[in-house]
Structure formats: C-alpha cells, structure tokens
Amino acid sequence: MDEDPYLTAAYDCCEHALENLSTAMSHVMSDEPDYPTVLLQLNRAYVHTGDALALAVRDAHAAGMSWAQIGQALGVSRQSAWERFSDHASVTDSLANADTRPLF
C-alpha cells in the first residue's frame, strides 16, 4: 500500500512542532530564559501544528467525512470548519512553500 503524501507531510509537521516545543521548553527551564528564542520556537511549533491539522482535515474530508463531522471533531460548527479548511489550494500552497520556512 502506497503512503499518502499528505499524511506523511502531516507527520513531518508534527515532528517539527515537537522539536520546536522541546527547544522552547529547554530555554524556559534554564536559569536565564531566552524569551526571544522561546517565542520563535513556539511560533514555529504553532505553524507546523496548523499545517498538520490542515492536511489531516483535507484527508478526512477526501475520505468522506462531512464538514459537520469535521466540525464536531474540532469542537466547532460545520460552517466554521468549512470556512477555515475548505480552500484545498491553501493546503497545497502550504506544502509547496514548506521548504521556504525554517523547519526548526
């Protein structure tokens, strides 16, 4: 069975987010926290996590989940889920531009 490139990309995004969170936590726990680095790493984790979520939503919808089901899983309305994630081009653009953003 072939790997789904979107799921692979989502997994990679999650790995990078965890690396960013780990780096941020190590700076927070130091004797003299480096807040600029903490903020930078947390923002990068936020971006990677958002990318992973968008990819997972794209796959879930492509697999037949309705916007109502996706919204329920995310704790938002069907309309909110659709407004946030229905533009599949943004997911493709996110992947295409992934190498232009720092990964960690």
Summary of the structure (lengths in Angstrom):
residues: 104
radius of gyration: 15.8
end to end distance: 30.8
largest distance: 50.1
contacts: 275
relative contact order: 0.15
helix: 77%
strand: 0%
